[in-house]
Amino acid sequence: IRAITSSPVSLVIARDIRFSSSIRATAVLSFVGEIKSQWIAYRFKRQIKLNAAEEAKLNSDNILANAKKAFSNVQIQLNNHILSLEGPAGSVLDAELDILQQLVVEMKFKLVNDYSPTAKTDYERMRRNLEDVSKMPSIFNPMKWRWEAEHQVKMTVNNNTTNNECEITIEGRDSQNQLVLNEFGSFLGWLRNCAVVRHPHAGVLPRILKPAMRKTCLDIEERISRVADSKRTSIDLWKSLKGSKVTRETRMEAVAWIAVSKFDCRLEGGFVRDWIVGNYSARPTEDPSTWLFYTPNAAGLSLPSLNKDLIPSDLDCHLPSHKYFDIDKFLDNLHKYQIEYKVFREDWRYIILLDENTKTGPFTMDLIEPHVALTHDRIDFDVSNLSVEKDYTKEIGMRVDITYKPYSIELETIVDNIKNKRFQVLRPIDKYVQARIDKMQNRGWTQLGQPMHVIPNPPPKYQVILVPLPESTELYKTLVQQMKTYISNQVEVLSIDQIKNPLLEEAYIAMKQLIAKQCKGHNPNERELFHGTKGDAIDGILNDGFDDRYWGTNFGKGKWGHGAYFADNPSVSHRYTEANSIDQTRIMYYNKVVLGNESILNELNSELMSAPKGFHSIHGQFAGKPNDDEYIVYRYGQGLPYLRITYKA
């Protein structure tokens, strides 16, 4: 018998001879070893679909002609891109292997930045992300293992950290190589929209709730254990699948247990929120057979979708990054427990439809490739940020860390929000986020306060990152309208970018807290104001904030002395900008400014070095010009640039 590591293993027999009862379902492997092709005598027909490149190679390299000579007892025909082989089964299999091995070709390509350097923000973001990817080639290991195990396609990822590039080499049939190329293309699509590539071990490790809350949440721990306890027995699992007490939720728990406890997936999203923590469930009034419908994706593949009134809706899992996820073994486990399924594959995930014809009703499961999951760096709501992992039977983790300042959202806060059907929005509300907000509110949830714009910290090498503000957000539309109203209707806003500079944020938060202590009612009087600038100050403000060494007009004294000047009217700030000589663009910052106690001055005083005693800022006013007010601060950290507006006027 040849070792399993030898290439090729001709055939492995036997799958699934099952003995079932109410308490037992055992798969028995009936044969282990190799069957030589000459032992198989019955007639057999194989059809192999070829693309144009494979068909051309088949003819140009005389592969077809040579195969017909070598396997004279096999009828070999090529018609309409279909290669047919018919004859004794053993000979057909040998001929197929011989032909396919000769069709193997090598493809090489690089993961490259396809943004133009003139699109500076997008280009820099993609360059930074590709740099991070080049330092972590191991993130593609699960993809490599999958292609080699399932399709015998070999893939090599070579990283060049000098040029911040990854060179991919694929060895397979051209049609297979093209599919691998498509997967990398999909990954690059996710990478383009990613602010920061997450580390494979990013997030917050699962932990137990603090004692004060834990004593009221023991039911949550019980539901966690039903998914995360790898010691759960088959007998116990069957109780979740068969019997009078079985529900759609218990069957979902059983499938989640297989994914998490047997295949090391991480469970996240709506099921953790709605069921494991919230213990919420709801069903449409219609028959379960009507809950399912299909919608086409961008490639035209029809994918299953469920009625939006279903709670919990589906299972969301990230596949493991440290081991090969064998989809066939996973499906074998579902089959072992008599769970009906259909599998759909996209370039970045599996979608599995389960229990389509079960009386408890269908549900779906997303299994997301781990390298793609690393590009999912932002979340919509705090309550959707929880995760469950193998053998953390009482603990809950967070996919994205939002526990640090300025967000400071702890696990207990999220659990309390779920139990009271509240949620905090964690990103700008564009049309996609708005649709999810509407869905939550239709289910009886309440949005808390204003959205927090949670952006992950830059990689250690970088001080600041820029993230596009979606054009469909109300903030974007409002700022554009203000620019057109107060400057000129001819103003063209090219982009608005969110700024993430952790060091500046820390300094600003500290100054805000200090000033708040000195104000009535601890109100720091925080405003959102414009600031126009030009030349070296554009990047200077982005990287170092409003540096008091350079404050004032042209690094000198302003109308109210040596300070940083802001306005609530963008036309005032526009006067401080200057068109770029190359592309005629201008830069204006939209800032959070702590004004504290304002000293209102109507007379100019260019000698001021600070606000008067007892005050934290100057509110400068001009007689007869109510729209020209300026606000001046004199201390470092009182202003935080948080949006950069690029425009032409």
N, C-alpha and C positions, 0 to 999 in steps of 0.2 A: 504494500500500500504506500502510495506517495504521500509525502507530508503536505499538509494544507498550505504551507508556504511555497511549495513548488508551483511553477507556472507552466501550463494551466492545470487546474483541477477540472477534469473533463465533465464530471457530473456528480452531484450529490443527491441522493434519493431521500425522500420521504418526509412528508410533512403532514402532520396532523392526523394521527389516528387517535380519536378521542374517546374517553370513557366518562360519561356525565351522569351525575345524580344530583340531588338537591344540595349535597354538601361537598361534591368533589368534581373537579374537571382537570384531567391530567393529559398533557400532550406527550406522546411516546414517539421517540425517534426509532423507526423500524429498521434502518439500515445506515451504517456508517462505512464509508470507503469510497472507492472509485470503480466506476463501470467502464470498461474499455469499449471503445466505439465499435470494434469488430464483433462484440457480443450482441449488438442490437441489430436484429435482422428485419423487423417489420418496416413497411414503406412509410415514408415521412416526407412532408413538404414544408419548406421554410420560405418565407418571403421577406426580403430586406429592402426597405425603402432607401434610395440613394438620392443625394442632391446632385446638382450639376457638376460640381467639382469632383465628387467621388466617382461619378459616371465617367468623367473625362479621364481621371487617373486609371480607372479600371481598363479603359481601352488603350490609352497612350502607353501604359507600362505593361501591356499584354497580360494583365492579371487574369482577365476572363478567358483568353485563349489558352493560357497555361493551365488554368484550373480545369478546363474541359478535357485536356489531355491527361492530367494527373488523376482525375476522378471520372473515368470513362463510364462508370456505372451510375453516374448522377446526371440527370437532365438539368442543365444550367441554361437559363434564358434571361435576357434583359429586355424589358418592355415597359415603356412609360415610367422610367425611373424606378421600376420594381425589379429586383434581382430574385429570381425564383430558383430554388434548388429542390429537386424531387428525386427520391430513390431510397435505397436502404438507409435506415435512420443513422446508423453509425457513420456511413460514408458521407451523408449529408452534413452531419455535425462536423466532421473533419474538414470537409470542403468549405463550410461556412467559416470555421476558425482560420483556415489558411487564407481565404480571401480577405477577411476583416483585418487580419494582422498586416497584410500588405497595403491596406488602405490607410493605415496609421500615418499621419503627417504631423509635423511640428509647427506650432503657431507661437509667435512671440509678439508681445505688445507691452506697452507701459501704461501705468495709471498716470495720466497727465492732466495738467490744469488747462482746460479749454476756454477759460475766460481770457479776454483781452486785457493786457496790463492797463489799458485806459479805463477799464471798469475797476477802478482801484480797490474799492471795498470788497467786491465779489472775488477779485483776483487774489487779494491778500488772504481772505478767509479760506479759499480753496487751497492756496499754497500752504497755509498753516496746517490745514487738515491733512493734506497729503504728506506733509512732514511728519505729523504724528503717526500716520498709517505706516510710513516707511520705517519707523522705529518699533513697530509691533507686527511684523509679518506673521507671527504665530496666530493672529486673529483669524487667518484664513485656513488654519489646520482642519477644522470640522468640514469645511467645503472641500478641501483636498481629499480627506478621508472618504467623504460621501461619493465623490466622482470616481475614485479608484475602486471602491468596494462595489458600487452599483453599476458602473459602466466601463471599468478597466481603463479609465482615462487618467493619465498621470499629469499632475500639475505641480509646478515649482514656482515659488515666489522668492525672488532675490531682491533684497533691499539695498539701496544705495543711499546711505544717510548723508553723503557729501552733496549729492544733487537732490536729496529728498524725493527719491523716486522708487517705485516698485516695478520690477520687470517680471512679467508673468510668462512662463513657458508652459504650453499645453501639448501633450502628445495623445492624439486620438483621431478618430475619423473626422473629416472636415465638418460634418453636420453636428457632431458632438462638441467640437472645438467652438463652433459658432454659438452653441447654447451656453457654454462656459463664458464666452465673451459677453453674451447678453446678461449673464448674472453679474459680471463685473460692471457692465454698463448701468445696471439697476443700482448697484452699490454706489457708483459715482453720482447717480442722481440723488440718492439720500445724502451723500457727502456734501453736495453743493448747498443743500439747505441746512446743514448742520453747523451750529455755532462753534462747538468744541467736541471733538471726538472723545467719548467717554473711555476711561480705563476699564479693562475687563472686570476689575474688582471694585469699581466705583459704586457709589450708593451708600446706604447706611445698613450695617449688618443687623439681622433680626435680633430683637431684644424683648424681654418681658415688660409688660406695662408696669408702671410704678405702683407700689402697694395700694395707695389711696384709690386708684381706679381699678386695679386688677381684681379686687374683691367683688366688684360688680360686673366683671366681664369674664367669668369662668366659662360661660357658654361659648364665648369666642375661642378660648383655648381648646375646647372640645371640638369645635369645627375645624380649627387648624390641624389638630392631631389626626383627624379623619383624612386629611390630604397629605400631611407631611411625615407621618409615623411609618417608617419603612418596616417596622415589626408588625404591622397590621396583617392579620391572617386572611387566607383565601375564604375561610368560612365567614369571617366578619364582612369581607367584601361582598360576598354573595347576598348577605342580608340587605346591602344597599341597592342590590340589583333585582332581586326577586322577592315577591311576597306582598302581603296586603299593605304594609307600611311604606312601600317604596314610592318615591316621588321623583319628579324631574331633577330636583336638587340633589337627592342622594345618589342618583345615577351620574350626575355631573361630578359629584365628589369622588366617585369611584374612578372615573376617567382621569380626573385631576390627580388622584393618588398614583395611578399607573405612570403618568407623565413625570410627576415630581419625585416619587419615592423609588421608582424602578428605573427611570431614565434620566434623572438628575436635571430635569427642567425646572425653571423658576416660574411660579404662577403669579400673575400680576393683574392689575386692571379691575374691571367691573365686577368679576366674581368675588374677588377679595373684598371689595367695597360693599357690594350689595348683599352677599350671602354670608361670607365668613365673619365679617364684622357687623354688618347691619341686620342680618337675619331677615332680610326683606325678600318677598316673592310676590309675583303677580302674573296673571295669565289673561290673555284675551278671552272674550266670551265665546268666540268661534271655536269650532272643532279643531284639534291639533293638526289635522291634515291641511288646514288652510293657513297655518302659521308660516310656512316656508314659501319663498319665491326666489327667482334667480335674476341677477343683474349682470350685464357684461362688463368686464374690466377694459382697460385701454387697449389690450391686445385682442379683444373680442371673445375672450373666454367667459362663459357663463358661470358665475360664482353664486353659492347659496347665501341668502340673506333671510333674516327672521323678522317677524312682526315686532315693531319697536315697543309694544306694550309688554313684552316678555321681560320679567325680572326674576333671577339674573338672566342676562341675555346669552352670554357665551363664555368660553374659557380662553384666556390669553396667556401664552407661555413663551418664554425665551428658551431656545435650545441650549444645551450645555456647550461651553467653550473649551472644555478640557478633554472631551471624549467624543467619539463618533456616535451620532444618533442614527440608529438603524431603524428606518421607517418600517421595514418589513417585520422586524421583531416587535415593534410597537403595535402594529396591526395584528400580529399573532396574539398578543396579549388581549387585545380587544375581542378577537375571535374566540379566545379561550373562555371569556366570560359572556359569550353570546351577545356581544354589543355590535349592532349593525353600523356600518360606516361606508362613506364614500370619500375618496381623497382627491383634492384639487391642488395643483402645484403652480405657484407663481415664481418669478425669479428670486424672490426674497423670503418666501414662506410657504408652508403647507397650510391648506385650509381643509379641515375634516368635518364633514357633516355626519352627525351621529343620531341614532334613534329616529330615523325618518319615519318609520312605520310603527313606532312604539306608542302605546296608549298614553304614556306620560308626556309625550311631545318631543319634538326634535330640538337639538342645540348644535352649535358649531364650536370649533376649536381652532385657534390660530397658533401655529408653531413657527416662530420667527427665527431666522438664521442668526447666529450670535454676532457675526461681523456686522450685520445690518443693525442689530439692536444697539450697537455702540454708537450709532449715529442718531439715535432717538434720545437727544440730550435735554429735551424740554417736555414739560407736562402741562396739561390744561388746567387741572384742578388738584388741590391738595388731597382730596379724598380718593383720587385715582392713582396715588403715588405709592400704595402699599404693595408688599410682595410677601410670598410664602416660599420657603425653601426646605429641602429634604432634611429631616431629623431635627429641625427647629419646631418642636411639637407644641410649644406654647408662645413662641415669639413671632413678631411681625417686623419686617424690614421695610426700607424705603428704596425705591429704584433710583431716585435722584435726591441728593442731599440738599434739603431746604432748612436744615436746623441752624445754620450759621446766620450771622447778621448780614444784611438788614432784614432777612425774612423771619428767622427764629421761629419756625413752625415745628413743634415737637410732635412725637408720635401720639401722645395723649390728646393733644389738641385735635389731631385728625380723627382719632377714634370718637371723641366727643362730638365733633361735627357730623360724623356719619350717623351716630345714634340719634342726633337731633335733626337730621336731614338738612344740614347746612354745608355750603362749600365755598372755598376761596378760589377765585380765578387767578392763575399764576402766569398769564401771558397776555399780550394785547388781544383785544377782542376783534378778530377779523370775522369774515363770513363763516368760516369753518368752526371757530370756537363759539360763535353766536348760535349756530345750529345745535351744538352740544349743550350750551346753556339752556336753550329752549327745551331740549329733551329732558334735562334734569328738572327744570321748573314744572314741566307738564307732569312729572312724577311726584310733585309735591315738595321739591327741594327749594331752599332759599339761598340766593347768592349773598355773600357777605361783603360789604363795603366795595371799594374800588379795586380793580385788578392790580395785582403785584406783577411787575415785569421781572420774572425770575430768569436770569441768564447765568449759565455756569461760569465759574472763574476761568480765566485764560490758562493755557498751559504754563508751567513754571518759567519758561523762557520769555514769556510775553507779559507785558504790563497791562495791556488794554486790548479789547476786541470790539468790533462793530458788528451789529446784527440788524439786518433790514427790518424796519417797522412796516408791517403789511399795509398796502395802500387801501385796503377795505376797512381798516380800523377807523373809528370815529375820531381818534386823536389825529391821525394822518389827515383826514378830510378837514378837520377844524383848523389845523395849522396851515394847510394849503389855502383855505378860504381867508384866513387872517392875512397871509402874505399878499394875496391878490387884492384884498379890500384896502389895506393900509399902504402898501407899496405901489402896486400897479396891477391892473388886470392882465398885463402882459407877462407877469412873473411866471416862470416855468420852474416848478419844483421837480428836480430830477430824482432825488432820493431823500429819505429821512432814515437815519440809522440810530439804533439804540446803542448806548455806550456802556461797556462794562469795564470799570477800572477799580478793582477791589481796594487798593491803597487809598485812592481818593474817597471812596465810599466810607471807609473806616474813619478817615479824618473828618468828613462831613458829619457822620453820625455823632462822633464825639463832640464836635462844635455845636451841633443841634441840641444835644442833651445839656451841654453847659449853658447855652443861652436860655433854654427852656426853664432852667432853675432860677434864672434871674428875671423871668417875665411873669406877669400876673396870670394866675391859673395855669402856670407851666405851659403856656402856649408860645411856641417859638416863632410864630408868625411866618410860616414857610410859604413861599410863593413860587410859581413857575413863570420865569421871565426869559426874555430874549437877550442875546449878547452877540453883536457882530464883531468880526475880527478879520485879520488879513496876514499875509506873509508867514513868517516863522511862528507867529502866535497861534496859528491854526493847529499845528501839531503840538505846540507847547501846551496849550490848554487841554488837548486830548490826553496827553501823557502825564502832565504835572499839575493840571488844574489851573486855577486862577492864582498864579504865583505873585505874592505881594512885592517881589523884587522888581517886577516889570509893570506894575499897574499904572493905568492912565493912558491918555492918548499918545501914541508913538513913544511909549515908555517914559512919558513925562507927566506933567500935572494936567489933570482934567478940570472941568468946570467947578467941581467940588473936591479938588485935591487929588491926592495919591491913593486911589482906590480902584475897585473893579466895578464897572458901570453896567447896569442892566436896565431893561425897559419892558413894559407890558405891551407896547406898541412896536411891532416889528419894523415899521418905517424908521423909527429912531435908531434902532440897532443897524439897520441897513446902511445908514450914513457912515458907519465905522468899517464897512466891508470894502473890498476892492476886487475887481474882476481879475481872474487868473489870465495872464497874458497869452496862454496857450489855448485854453478851451473856453475862456470867458465865464467860467463858473465862479460863484461866490459861496462863502461858508458862513452860516449863522448857527449858533448854539442855542438850544432851548434848555434851561437850567432850573434846578431846584435851588432856591436861595433862602437862607435863614435871615430874615430881616429883624427879628426880635422887636425891640422898642424902636420905632422910627422917629427920627428928628426931622420935621418938615421944614425945609429952608426954601425961601423965595429969592434970596440973593446969592449970587455966585461967590465962592470962596475957594480959590485955587490953592490956598496954603494948607488946607486941612490934611492931616495925616491920620486922623481917626475920627470916629463919631464922637459927639460931645459926651461928657460924663453922664452915665445913666441911660445912654442910648447905644444901640448896636448897629445902626445904619442911618444913612441920610436918604430922605425922600425929597429929591430936588424938583421944584416946580417953576414953570415959566409963566409970567403974567400973560393972560390972553391966549395961552397955548395949552389947553387942558390935555391934549393928546401927546404932549412931548415930555411927560414926566420921566425922570430917571431915578434909579435906585442904586445907591452906592454902598458897598461894604468894604471894610478896611482890614479884615483879618483873614488869614489863610484858612481855608476849610469852610468858609461861610457859603460858598457857591459850589454846586456840583453839576458839571455838564452831563446831561443824561440823554440828549438827542442832538444829532448833528444834521443840519439841513443843508443840502447842496442844491443850489438854484442858479438860474440866470435871470437877469433883469436889465 
